[in-house]
Each structure stands twice: as C-alpha cells, then as structure tokens.
Amino acid sequence: MTFDLLLCPLMNIIFNQVTLKDEPINIIFKVFLFTTPMSLFEKWLEKNTGLIKWQKGWGWYHTFLSITLKYLGIRSFIGGIRELRARCTVTPRKSIQV
C-alpha cells in the first residue's frame, strides 16, 4: 500500500525530473536504474518476510516489466505534454509606441 500510494509515484516524479532533457536511449537506460532496485527489493521482501504474497502466476519479472512500462508510458505522456506546451506558447510582442 505504501509503495503504490507513496513510493512509486514519488520515484516516478524523480525519474521524470532526472530525464527531463535526456535523449530516448538515456531515458531507457535510466528507467532500468530506477526499476531494477525496486524489483529486487520487492523480491527480497517476498522471499524473506511475509509482507508480500504474489498471486499464482505472478513473479518478480511481471512486477519489473509492469513498473518499467508504467514509468516509460508516463514519461512519454509528460514529454508529449511538454512538447505541446512548447509549441503552443505564444511569445509576447513588443508594443510599438507611437
């Protein structure tokens, strides 16, 4: 619950800020730097504590893939909004005084 409501959204905001000016290949590289530790930590929690119990057919790789795709999807959406905003921004004209 804490992960879904606090940690994951917070890490996604940080990921979006860290990749603000990056090229796509660097974004893909950095998404793995964010999602790999989270997935490994979740796997450790599942194995060593009773805090996480995966449903039948679900494994750490499903979590890794879903978080990675979510981060890339949100980053693409935010990037599209930033691009649209940059195109639609009107620069004020200097007024001509007569």
C-alpha positions as CSV (number, residue, x, y, z in Angstrom):
1,M,0.0,0.0,0.0
2,T,2.8,2.5,0.9
3,F,4.6,1.5,-2.3
4,D,1.5,2.1,-4.5
5,L,0.4,5.3,-2.9
6,L,3.7,7.0,-2.0
7,L,6.9,5.4,-3.1
8,C,6.1,4.6,-6.7
9,P,4.5,8.0,-7.6
10,L,7.4,9.8,-5.9
11,M,10.0,7.8,-7.7
12,N,8.2,8.4,-11.0
13,I,8.3,12.2,-10.4
14,I,12.0,12.0,-9.6
15,F,12.5,9.8,-12.7
16,N,10.7,12.4,-14.9
17,Q,12.8,15.3,-13.5
18,V,16.1,13.3,-13.9
19,T,15.3,12.5,-17.5
20,L,13.9,16.0,-18.4
21,K,16.5,16.8,-21.1
22,D,17.7,13.3,-22.0
23,E,17.6,11.6,-25.3
24,P,15.5,8.4,-25.6
25,I,18.4,6.0,-25.3
26,N,19.4,7.6,-22.0
27,I,15.8,7.6,-20.8
28,I,15.6,3.8,-21.4
29,F,18.9,3.3,-19.6
30,K,17.8,5.4,-16.6
31,V,14.5,3.6,-16.3
32,F,16.3,0.4,-15.5
33,L,18.4,2.2,-12.9
34,F,15.1,3.1,-11.2
35,T,13.1,-0.1,-11.6
36,T,15.7,-2.7,-11.1
37,P,16.4,-1.8,-7.4
38,M,12.7,-1.6,-6.7
39,S,12.0,-5.0,-8.2
40,L,15.0,-6.6,-6.4
41,F,13.8,-5.1,-3.1
42,E,10.3,-6.5,-3.7
43,K,11.8,-9.9,-4.5
44,W,13.8,-9.8,-1.2
45,L,10.7,-8.8,0.8
46,E,8.7,-11.6,-0.7
47,K,11.4,-14.2,0.0
48,N,12.4,-13.1,3.5
49,T,9.3,-11.6,5.0
50,G,5.6,-12.2,4.9
51,L,4.9,-8.7,3.7
52,I,4.3,-9.6,0.0
53,K,2.5,-12.6,-1.4
54,W,2.2,-12.8,-5.1
55,Q,-0.9,-14.4,-6.7
56,K,-0.4,-17.6,-8.6
57,G,1.3,-17.0,-12.0
58,W,2.8,-13.6,-10.9
59,G,6.5,-13.2,-10.3
60,W,9.2,-10.6,-9.8
61,Y,9.6,-10.2,-13.6
62,H,6.0,-9.3,-14.0
63,T,6.5,-6.5,-11.5
64,F,9.7,-5.4,-13.1
65,L,8.1,-5.3,-16.6
66,S,4.9,-3.5,-15.4
67,I,6.8,-0.8,-13.4
68,T,9.2,-0.3,-16.3
69,L,6.4,0.1,-18.8
70,K,4.5,2.4,-16.5
71,Y,7.5,4.7,-16.0
72,L,8.2,4.8,-19.7
73,G,4.5,5.4,-20.5
74,I,4.1,8.2,-18.0
75,R,7.5,9.7,-19.2
76,S,6.2,9.6,-22.8
77,F,2.9,11.3,-21.8
78,I,4.7,14.0,-19.8
79,G,7.2,14.5,-22.7
80,G,4.3,14.9,-25.1
81,I,2.6,17.5,-22.9
82,R,5.9,19.4,-22.6
83,E,6.4,19.3,-26.3
84,L,2.8,20.5,-27.0
85,R,3.2,23.3,-24.4
86,A,6.4,24.5,-26.0
87,R,4.7,24.6,-29.4
88,C,1.7,26.5,-28.2
89,T,3.5,29.0,-26.1
90,V,3.0,32.5,-27.5
91,T,5.8,34.9,-27.0
92,P,4.6,38.4,-26.2
93,R,5.3,41.1,-28.9
94,K,6.9,44.3,-28.1
95,S,4.4,47.1,-28.1
96,I,5.0,49.8,-30.6
97,Q,4.7,53.2,-29.1
98,V,3.5,56.0,-31.3
